[in-house]
Amino acid sequence: MHILVSNDDGYLAPGLAALAQAMRRFGEVTVVAPEQNCSGASNSLTLTRPLTVHRAASGFLYLNGTPTDCVHVALTGLLDTPPDIVVSGINNGQNMGDDTIYSGTVAAAMEGYLFGLPSIAFSHVDKGHANLDAAARVAADVVERYINRPLPGPFLLNVNIPNLPYESLGAARCTRLGKRHQAEPVIRATSPRGETIYWVGSAGEARLAGPGTDFHAAAAGAVSVTPLQIDLTHVEQLGGVADWLGA
């Protein structure tokens, strides 16, 4: 099995190294990750300049672009043989609820899914890499489960892992995305040149976090596994919009 590993925290991130190491038991591993931290990059592609790829001392390939760039370039010309699966992470912090819209970690896996490959994004619920070894074991468990019991067709899974010792983690739960409150206001400051600058505020707290959601599972110490899809069509509004256009 050939596994493509990427992330959004950059090629030097501890979570990337832990995930790549965990995947090596399953076969060939190729790492293509951003040169810099690209948290919040979502599915952006770099179209205004060329991209370059370098090899780090670790053997990882790194690219001066976004997580989506990394997987896209890998799948469309960089790799001699296509991977069997794409995995992304382990992100330094959760990607639950509305986070998935902005997440570069999820976007890297999503790019693999768009190319018809099974793809999985892994994130640690809390920042700081506490119990990273346990999260890597969970990632290996999920991939091993896929190898032993393949899901039909390509799929995109979003996995969030509490920062707990492996033995303290609850069984994995299949969840739906919760929702957050609106983000905190931007933080206004003044640059050394006297210009007004703005820092994007923190994400909002969980708003819809009841049973069955990713927030609820993580709060209970369980691994959250959410299947995602790409189609953004609001099916329930099709009829209403058609009537509105025809009025």
C-alpha positions in Angstrom: 0.0 0.0 0.0 1.2 3.5 -0.9 0.1 6.2 1.5 0.3 10.0 0.8 0.6 12.1 4.0 0.1 15.8 4.2 -1.0 18.4 6.7 -1.5 22.2 7.2 0.8 22.8 10.2 3.9 22.5 7.9 6.5 19.9 7.3 8.3 20.4 10.6 5.1 19.8 12.7 5.3 17.0 15.3 1.9 15.8 14.3 3.0 15.2 10.7 6.0 13.2 11.8 3.9 11.1 14.2 1.3 10.3 11.5 3.9 9.4 8.9 5.7 7.1 11.3 2.3 5.4 12.2 1.6 4.8 8.5 4.9 3.1 7.7 3.6 -0.2 9.1 1.2 -0.4 6.2 3.7 0.1 3.3 5.3 2.9 1.4 4.8 6.4 2.8 5.3 9.7 0.8 5.0 13.0 2.7 4.2 16.2 0.8 3.5 19.1 3.2 3.5 22.9 3.2 6.7 24.7 3.8 5.0 27.0 6.4 2.0 26.7 8.7 -1.1 27.1 6.6 -3.8 26.8 9.2 -7.1 28.2 7.9 -6.1 27.9 4.3 -9.1 25.8 3.4 -9.2 24.5 -0.2 -7.2 27.4 -1.7 -4.9 26.7 -4.7 -2.0 28.9 -5.6 -2.6 30.2 -9.1 -0.5 33.4 -9.2 3.0 32.0 -9.0 4.9 28.7 -9.6 5.4 26.2 -6.9 8.7 24.5 -5.9 9.3 21.3 -4.0 12.3 20.5 -1.8 13.3 17.5 0.2 14.0 18.0 3.9 16.6 16.1 5.9 13.8 13.9 7.2 13.0 12.8 3.7 9.7 14.7 3.7 8.9 16.7 0.6 7.8 20.3 1.2 6.2 22.8 -1.1 5.9 26.5 -0.9 2.1 26.5 -1.1 -1.1 25.4 0.6 -2.2 21.9 1.8 -4.4 21.6 -1.3 -1.5 22.5 -3.5 0.6 19.8 -1.8 -1.9 17.0 -2.5 -2.9 18.4 -6.0 0.8 18.6 -7.2 1.5 15.2 -5.7 -1.4 13.5 -7.5 -1.1 15.3 -10.8 2.6 15.1 -11.6 5.0 14.8 -8.6 4.5 11.1 -7.7 5.5 8.3 -10.1 2.9 6.0 -8.7 -0.5 7.1 -7.3 -1.2 6.5 -3.6 -3.9 4.1 -2.4 -5.0 6.5 0.4 -4.5 10.1 1.5 -4.2 11.0 5.2 -3.7 14.4 6.7 -2.6 15.6 10.1 -2.2 15.1 12.9 -3.5 18.7 13.3 -2.5 20.7 16.4 -6.0 21.5 17.5 -9.6 20.3 16.7 -11.4 20.5 13.4 -15.0 20.1 14.4 -18.3 21.7 13.4 -17.8 24.8 11.3 -14.0 24.4 11.5 -14.1 22.0 8.6 -15.0 24.9 6.2 -11.7 26.7 7.0 -9.4 23.7 7.9 -6.3 23.1 5.7 -6.1 19.7 7.3 -9.5 18.7 6.1 -8.8 20.4 2.7 -5.7 18.3 2.1 -7.8 15.1 2.6 -10.6 16.6 0.6 -8.3 17.1 -2.4 -7.5 13.4 -2.3 -11.2 12.6 -2.1 -11.9 14.8 -5.1 -9.4 12.6 -7.0 -11.4 9.5 -6.1 -9.2 8.3 -3.3 -10.1 7.3 0.2 -9.0 10.2 2.4 -8.9 10.8 6.2 -8.1 13.9 8.1 -6.8 13.5 11.7 -6.8 16.2 14.4 -6.0 16.5 18.1 -8.9 18.1 20.0 -6.6 20.3 22.1 -3.5 22.2 21.1 -0.1 21.3 22.5 0.5 17.7 21.3 -0.2 16.1 24.7 -0.4 12.3 24.2 0.5 12.6 20.5 1.6 8.9 20.6 -1.9 7.9 21.4 -3.3 10.0 18.6 -0.9 8.3 16.2 -2.1 4.9 17.4 -5.7 5.9 16.8 -4.8 7.0 13.2 -3.1 3.6 12.6 -6.2 1.8 14.0 -8.5 3.7 11.7 -6.4 3.0 8.6 -6.0 -0.6 9.6 -9.7 -0.9 10.0 -10.1 0.4 6.4 -7.5 -2.1 5.1 -9.3 -5.0 6.8 -12.8 -3.8 6.1 -12.8 -1.4 3.2 -15.6 1.1 2.9 -17.3 1.1 -0.5 -16.1 3.7 -3.0 -14.0 6.8 -2.2 -14.8 8.5 1.2 -13.7 11.4 3.3 -13.5 11.0 7.0 -12.8 13.7 9.6 -11.4 12.2 12.8 -10.9 14.2 16.0 -9.0 12.6 18.8 -9.1 13.7 22.5 -5.6 14.4 24.1 -5.8 11.4 26.3 -3.7 8.3 26.9 -4.6 5.5 24.5 -6.1 3.4 27.2 -8.3 6.2 28.4 -9.9 7.0 25.0 -13.5 6.0 24.5 -14.5 3.8 21.5 -14.7 5.6 18.2 -18.1 7.1 17.4 -19.6 7.9 14.1 -20.8 11.5 14.4 -22.3 14.5 12.5 -20.8 18.0 12.5 -21.9 20.3 15.3 -22.1 24.0 15.0 -20.4 26.9 16.7 -21.5 30.4 17.8 -20.2 33.3 15.7 -16.4 33.9 15.9 -15.1 36.4 18.4 -14.6 39.9 17.1 -11.3 40.8 15.4 -8.6 42.2 17.6 -7.6 45.7 16.6 -4.0 46.9 17.1 -1.6 49.5 15.8 1.5 48.5 13.8 5.0 50.1 14.5 4.2 52.4 11.5 1.0 53.7 13.1 -1.3 51.7 10.8 -4.4 50.0 12.2 -4.1 46.3 11.9 -6.6 43.5 12.7 -6.0 39.9 14.0 -8.8 37.5 13.3 -10.6 36.6 16.5 -10.9 33.1 18.1 -13.5 30.6 16.9 -16.9 30.7 18.6 -17.8 28.2 21.3 -19.8 25.1 20.5 -23.5 25.9 20.0 -25.1 22.7 18.7 -23.1 20.0 20.6 -25.7 17.5 21.6 -25.6 13.7 21.4 -24.5 12.5 18.0 -22.2 15.5 17.3 -18.5 15.6 17.0 -18.3 18.1 20.0 -20.3 15.7 22.2 -18.1 12.7 21.4 -14.9 14.6 22.0 -16.2 16.0 25.3 -16.9 12.4 26.4 -13.3 11.4 25.6 -14.3 9.4 22.6 -12.8 9.5 19.1 -15.1 11.3 16.7 -15.3 10.0 13.1 -17.4 12.1 10.8 -18.0 11.2 7.1 -18.0 14.3 5.0 -19.3 15.1 1.5 -18.5 17.9 -1.1 -21.9 18.6 -2.6 -23.0 22.0 -1.2 -26.4 22.1 -2.9 -29.1 23.1 -0.5 -31.5 20.4 -1.8 -34.5 21.6 0.4 -34.3 25.0 -1.3 -34.3 23.8 -4.9 -38.1 24.0 -5.2 -38.4 27.4 -3.6 -35.6 29.0 -5.6 -37.1 27.5 -8.8 -40.5 29.0 -8.0 -38.8 32.3 -7.2 -37.0 32.4 -10.5 -40.2 31.5 -12.4 -42.4 34.0 -10.6 
